[in-house]
């Protein structure tokens, strides 16, 4: 009986891994230090407050990057977009036909945006310093984040034309 359950779980895990936006170093790769990195969107990370997070996007030098933060959950494939022509290529997703991008932070819940220019090494950095949020159950305070990179290879997303590409998104959880 456990074999069919295991096969079904493996299938859905593989589908979810394909369905999400990915980051490509030098184009749109978003990491959050300490210890929050993921190749696909909606990776969940938990931090204890106070927390000093360093949000980095690896892109081309001089690119404008907008960091978005929201109190709504990360939502895979919320607004998919057309395939971009970036080099190196951004892997395809299963969000729709011929797409490799999706905005995955709900628009009505954006609570903060931060504009940064990538340095000469191609790194855009934003520091997010969170104070102690009080006693809370483990990972019960949620924030989602994603970055937009202004890049001529980007086609944008449906309803919002480029030139931009999206990074992978994260679910940040705090206690």
MARVO-250969 format. One record per residue (C-alpha): x, y, z; residue number from 1. Coordinates in Angstrom, 1 decimal, padded with zeros to 4 digits. Example, Ala and Ser with C-alpha at 12.3 -4.5 7.8 and 13.67 -1.06 7.14 Angstrom:
2
xx,yy,zz,n
012.3,-004.5,007.8,1
013.7,-001.1,007.1,2
***
This chain:
175
xx,yy,zz,n
000.0,000.0,000.0,1
002.8,002.4,000.6,2
004.3,002.1,-002.8,3
001.4,003.8,-004.7,4
001.4,006.6,-002.1,5
005.1,007.1,-002.5,6
004.8,007.2,-006.3,7
002.0,009.7,-006.1,8
003.9,011.9,-003.7,9
007.0,011.8,-006.0,10
004.9,012.7,-009.0,11
003.4,015.8,-007.3,12
006.8,016.8,-006.0,13
008.2,016.7,-009.5,14
005.3,018.7,-010.9,15
005.7,021.4,-008.3,16
009.4,021.6,-008.9,17
008.8,022.3,-012.6,18
005.9,024.7,-012.0,19
007.9,027.4,-010.4,20
010.0,030.4,-011.5,21
013.7,029.7,-011.3,22
016.7,032.0,-010.7,23
019.7,032.1,-013.1,24
023.0,033.6,-011.8,25
023.8,036.7,-013.8,26
020.2,037.2,-014.8,27
017.7,036.9,-011.9,28
019.0,034.7,-009.1,29
017.6,035.8,-005.7,30
019.1,034.6,-002.4,31
018.5,035.7,001.2,32
021.3,035.3,003.8,33
021.7,033.7,006.2,34
020.7,030.4,004.8,35
017.7,031.0,002.5,36
018.3,029.9,-001.1,37
016.2,027.9,-003.5,38
016.2,027.1,-007.2,39
012.4,027.4,-007.5,40
009.8,029.8,-006.2,41
008.0,029.7,-002.9,42
010.9,028.1,-001.0,43
010.0,028.5,002.7,44
012.6,029.7,005.2,45
012.2,030.4,008.9,46
014.0,033.0,011.0,47
014.0,033.9,014.6,48
013.7,037.7,015.3,49
015.5,040.0,015.7,50
016.9,039.1,012.2,51
019.2,040.9,009.9,52
018.6,039.5,006.4,53
020.7,040.3,003.4,54
018.7,040.0,000.1,55
020.8,039.6,-003.0,56
020.0,039.3,-006.7,57
022.7,038.1,-009.1,58
022.2,040.0,-012.4,59
024.2,042.1,-014.8,60
026.1,045.1,-013.5,61
024.1,048.3,-013.4,62
020.7,046.6,-013.7,63
017.8,048.1,-011.7,64
016.3,045.6,-009.2,65
013.0,046.1,-007.3,66
012.6,044.0,-004.2,67
008.9,043.3,-003.3,68
007.7,042.2,000.1,69
004.1,041.2,001.0,70
002.2,039.9,003.9,71
000.2,037.6,001.6,72
001.5,034.1,001.0,73
003.8,033.2,-002.0,74
001.4,031.9,-004.8,75
003.0,029.7,-007.4,76
002.2,030.9,-011.0,77
000.0,033.8,-009.8,78
000.6,035.9,-013.0,79
002.5,033.9,-015.6,80
004.4,035.5,-018.4,81
005.8,034.7,-021.8,82
009.2,033.1,-022.3,83
012.1,035.5,-022.2,84
015.0,035.5,-024.6,85
017.7,035.9,-021.9,86
021.2,034.4,-022.2,87
021.9,032.2,-020.3,88
018.3,030.9,-020.7,89
015.8,030.9,-017.9,90
014.4,027.3,-017.6,91
010.7,026.8,-018.6,92
008.0,026.3,-016.1,93
004.7,024.5,-016.1,94
002.7,027.7,-015.4,95
001.4,027.8,-018.9,96
002.5,027.3,-022.5,97
005.9,028.6,-023.3,98
006.6,030.4,-020.1,99
009.7,030.8,-017.9,100
008.4,033.5,-015.6,101
005.6,034.1,-013.2,102
004.9,036.9,-010.6,103
004.2,035.0,-007.4,104
003.6,037.7,-004.8,105
000.0,038.8,-004.7,106
-000.4,042.3,-006.0,107
-003.0,043.6,-003.5,108
-000.8,042.7,-000.5,109
002.5,044.3,-001.5,110
003.6,046.1,001.6,111
007.0,047.4,000.6,112
009.1,047.9,-002.5,113
012.8,048.8,-002.6,114
014.7,050.0,-005.6,115
018.4,049.0,-005.9,116
021.1,049.2,-008.7,117
023.4,046.2,-009.1,118
027.0,046.9,-008.3,119
030.0,046.3,-010.7,120
030.0,042.6,-009.7,121
026.3,042.3,-010.8,122
024.9,042.0,-007.2,123
021.9,044.1,-006.1,124
021.7,044.1,-002.3,125
018.9,045.1,000.1,126
019.2,044.7,003.9,127
016.0,043.8,005.8,128
016.4,044.3,009.5,129
013.5,043.0,011.6,130
013.2,043.8,015.3,131
012.0,041.3,017.9,132
008.4,040.5,016.9,133
007.4,039.2,020.4,134
006.8,035.7,021.5,135
005.1,033.9,018.6,136
004.7,030.2,017.7,137
007.6,029.0,015.5,138
007.4,030.4,011.9,139
004.0,031.9,012.4,140
004.6,035.4,011.1,141
004.7,035.3,007.3,142
006.1,037.5,004.5,143
006.7,036.7,000.9,144
009.2,038.4,-001.4,145
010.3,038.4,-005.1,146
012.5,040.7,-007.1,147
012.0,042.3,-010.5,148
015.1,042.9,-012.6,149
014.8,045.6,-015.4,150
016.4,043.8,-018.3,151
016.0,044.2,-022.1,152
015.7,040.4,-022.5,153
012.6,040.3,-020.3,154
009.1,040.1,-021.8,155
007.4,040.9,-018.5,156
004.2,039.0,-017.5,157
000.6,038.9,-018.8,158
-000.9,042.3,-018.5,159
002.5,043.9,-017.5,160
004.9,044.0,-020.5,161
008.6,044.1,-020.0,162
011.4,044.8,-020.2,163
011.9,042.9,-017.0,164
012.5,039.4,-015.6,165
011.4,038.0,-012.3,166
013.4,036.2,-009.7,167
012.2,033.2,-007.8,168
010.0,034.1,-004.8,169
010.3,033.1,-001.2,170
008.0,032.5,001.8,171
009.8,034.1,004.8,172
008.5,032.9,008.1,173
009.4,034.5,011.5,174
009.0,033.7,015.2,175
***
